[in-house]
Amino acid sequence: MLRFVKIQQFLCASLALVAVACGTTRSARVATPEPSADPVPIADRYANGRLELLTLINQDRNANDAPSVTLDSLATVVAQAHAEAMAAENFFSHYGRGGDSPYERLAEAGGTAHVRENIFRRVERSSDLLTRTDPWFDFEVKDAEEWLMSSAGHRESIVDPHRTGVGIGIAVDPTRHTVFVVQEFVAKHIDLEAPVRGWRRSATVVRGRVRSPGQRPLVVILRKEPVERAWVAAGQSPPSGPYPDGEGRGAIVPPWAIEWQPTSQSFELVLPLDRSSSPGRYYGVVYVATAAVVEGAIGNRSVNSEDGWPGGAFVIDLF
C-alpha cells in the first residue's frame, strides 16, 4: 500500500498588537535548553528563542508520551534559510519560490532524514508608525507553539513519537512587521547512503544501517517529482496550505527485495530505475518497522508502509 501523506501544516496567525516601548532587551529572556539539545547551530539574535521553543516542543511531546527531540544542526540551518527566504521575499509557503519542497531543501543540504515541516507567521497589525517596534521584540515563541499545537496536522508533526530531532528557523520581515517560525521535524533511524545522481543504464543502489536493534527496513517508496511545478511555470507565488510527502505515481521496493545483514544491521537494495524510467528527480522514503512486522510482511508477500514509520529519505536526479 502506497502511503500519501498530506500534512496539514499551514497556519497564518495574524494578531492585532499594540507595541509598547520599554528599556529591556530580547536577550534578557533566557530559556533553559533541554539536556539533549545539540550545540546551538546558529549564534544569532534568535538563539535563545530557538532553545525556548525546543523546551516547549519537548514539553508538549512528553505530555503526549513522545520522547524528547534534540536540536538538529543541519535541519536548523535549513529551517533558518527557509524562514529568511519567506521574510525577504514576502511569501508564506512550504515551497520556495523556485518550487523546492522541504524534503528537497534538506536533501540539498546533505540530509538523509525524513522531514515534516511546520510553518507559522505572526503579523503585527498596528498601523501607527510611532508605536511600532521590532516585531521580534514583542514576540513570544510560546504563542507560535500554542497555535501549532491547536492545529491537528501541526500537532501530529510535533508529537510524532518517531521524530528524532527538530530544526528551528526564525526570521523577521521588519518592513511588514512579520515574524516567521519554521519547524523541521526529522526522523533519522537509518544511516543512509544514497547517490544524488543516477543513470538509467546502470543500477542505482541504496545502502544503509538501521540504528536500533530489533528494527529492519520495511519498504521503500519512490516517487517521480514533477519537472517543474505548475505554479512555477505559470509565474505564480508559492501556494499556501499543506504539501504532499512526495508527488507523482509511486513505485516500491518490498522487504523481500532488500538484502538484509542482521549481524551489522545493514541493508542494500536496488531502486526500480532503468532505461524505461523517465529522467528527472525522484524522492524516496525508507520505512522501518520491528523485525517481527518485516518478517511477517515477507512471509505473507504483502507490505503496508503504515505498519512502520519513516526512517530516512533521499532525493536522486536520474539521467
Order of alpha helices (4+ residues) and beta strands (2+ residues): beta-beta-alpha-beta-alpha-alpha-beta-alpha-alpha-beta-beta-beta-beta-beta-beta-alpha-beta-beta-beta-beta-beta-alpha-beta
